[in-house]
């Protein structure tokens, strides 16, 4: 395990965010004009607002971001449209938002990777504190460990025993390098001294589909993109945050 990954694991453990997907909205630079009483009475917004989602369509950040955008469009009387810009664990979309004009017409939906990524990457093009103004925490979601139905483990204890008995034979899917599900999987390996292969995907739906198909028999993702598959039995959910920490 690299020193950078160890540092990231230490950081997320310190903020107790390893197994929780927290989503907030941040406004570029000076922030949304609604935060300033002096500007609240003006005509803002008088045109569309761009909401950047730095992850793939169908993932929890995208789904919740679009729900927020729909509701705020009704409140403001102007369209807020979501634009998915996945890549580099969310860094691509965040850096795009940073370069936007600080006029309140570009907003950003982020997860905990927004704070974690500076510990994960040697070079990163944004400062989460200096470059963005937070507006609100809008949702929180647990992460979940799931397996393909053919995996005999029915609970976390059985999964740990199974992987220990078959070192190097099991792989786990995760939705984005540096995301909380990715770090949850790495922390899981570290805590129980497991030999598993990590397989990164560009979004939670792809990670879930890989486990559904049996290509990666284990997956760590946020709960929202997996809940339907867990309910229909195409994957088996065996642990949430409280079961592991």
N, C-alpha and C positions, 0 to 999 in steps of 0.2 A: 504494500500500500504506500502510495507516494506521500511525501511530507505535506504537500498541498491538500490532499484529500483528508489527511489526519487533522489538519488545521480546520478544514470545513466541518468535519464531524464534531470537533470540539466546539466550534462556534454554534452550530445548530443545537447541540446538546445544552449549551449554556442558555439559549433562548427558548428551549423546550418546544422547538418547532419541527422536529424531525418527522413526526407522524401527523402533522396538522397542515392542511393547505389553507392558508389565510390569504384572502384576496382583498386588496384595497385599491382605491382609485387615486392616482397621483396626477396633478396638473403640472405641465411643463413650467419650469423656472418660477415665474412670479405667481403662477397658480390661476385657478379660475377666478374671473372677476366677481363671482358671487361671494367670494370670501372677504371682499372689501366693501364695507358699508358705503363708502363714497362712490363706488361704482355700481352698487346693487340697484340703484334707481335709474340707471341708464337703459339703453335699448338692448343690452346683451341678453341672449344671443340674437343676432340679426341674420345669421345664416347657419348652415350645417356645422356640426361639431364632429370631428374625427376621433374615434376611440380606438387606439392601437391595442391589440391583444398580441403579446409576444410569443404565442404558442399556437399549435395547429388547431384547426377547426374540430369541434366535437369534444375537446378536452374540457376539464372543469373550469379553467379560467375563461375559455371562449364561451361556454354555455352561460355561466353566471354573468360575464361581461355583457352579453347580448340581452339578458333579462334586465340588467340595470339600464342599458342603453334604451331599450323599449320604454321603460317606465319614465326615464328622464326626458325622453322625447315628448311624451305626453305632458309632463310638467312644464317644460320650457316652451312648448309650441314650435320647436325646431327639431329637425331630424338629427339624432346622434347615431352615426353608423359605425359599426365595428369593422375593423380591418385586421385580419390575421397576418402577422409577420413572424413566423417561427424561425428558429435557428440559433445555434450556439447557446442552448439552454435558456433562451429568452433574451440574450444580450442583443441580438440583432434588432428586435423590435424596440427595446428600451433605448438603444443608441439612436435609432431613427426618431423616437419621440424627443430625445434630448436636442436634436438638431432642428426641431420644428420651431417656428416663431412662438415666443412666449406671450401669445395673445389670448389664451383661454380657449382656442378653437382646436387644440389637440390635447387629448387626455389619454392616460395610460392605465390599463388594468394590470396589476402585477400580483404575483404570488410571493411566497417567502424566498424564492430563489433570487428575487430582486436584492435582498440583503445578503444572502449567502454567496452569490456568485463572485463578489470581489475576493473571497477567500479561496475560490475554486480555480480562477483563471489568473495566469501570470500577468496578462494585460487586459484591461477592461476599459471601455470608453465612456464610463459615466461614474459619477459619485452619487450614491443613493441619497445622501443627505443634502449635498449642496446643489444638485442639479434639478431636484424635483420638490414640489410642495405637496404634502399629503392632504387628502380631503376626508376620506372616511374608510374605515374597515367595513366591508359590506357582507362578508360571508366567511365561514370557517367550515372545513370539512376534514374528517379523518381520512387517513390513508388505510389501505387494506392489503393484506396478503391473500392471494388467491392461487389456486392450482387447477390444472386440468383434471376432469373427473376420473381419469385413469390413474392418477396419483393416489396411492392407497392411504396416505395420511389424512386423517379427519380432523386433526387439531394441530396446534403449533408444536406441542411436545412430540407428537408422532412425526411431524415434518422434520424437526431437528434430528431425531434419531435416524430417519430415513436418509437424509443428506450425509450425516456422519458415517453411515454404513456404506455409502457410495460416493466417496470423495471424487470430485471432478466430473461426475456424471450428470449433475443437474445444472440447469441454467435458469436465470431469472430475467424477465423482461422489465424494463423501466421506461417511462415515457420521455425523459429528457435528461441529459447529463447535467448534474448539479441540482436537479429538482429534489424536492423533499422525498418523493418515492425512491429515487435513486439512492439518496443518502440513507434512507431507511433500510434499503437492501444491504448497503455496505456496512451499516452499523449492526445489522442482524448477523451478517457474516463474521464481523469482528467480535461481537459479544459472545457468540456461541462457537467460535473457531471453526467455521464451516468452509469447505472448499466448493464454491459454486462459481459458475461463469456468468458474468454480467453482460446482458445484451441490450444496448441502447436503441430506442426507437424515437421517431420524430412525432411524438404525440401519444396520448393515452389510448385512443381507439386502436392504433396499430399494435401497441403493447398488449392490450386485451385480446385482440384478434389472434395474435401469435400464440397466446396461451390457450385460447379456444381451440386452435388448430393443433395443439400439442407440440408446436415447434419449440417453444420455451415453456416447460411444464409449470413454472412458477412465475408469478408476476407481482410487482409492487406498484400500485397506482393509487390515486385518490379514489374515494368511493363513488362519486357521482357517475363517471363514465363506465363503471363496472356493475352498478347495482342491478341493472336490467338483466345482465348475463348471469349474475349470481341468482337472481330470482327464477330465471328459466332453467337453471341447472347446467348451462353450457360451461360454466366454471364454478368452482366451489370456493367460497370465501371462508377462510379459516382463522383469521386473526385481524384485529384492528390495533390501534395505537396502545390501548390499555393492556392488551395481551402480551405486548413485546417489551415495553419500557418497564 
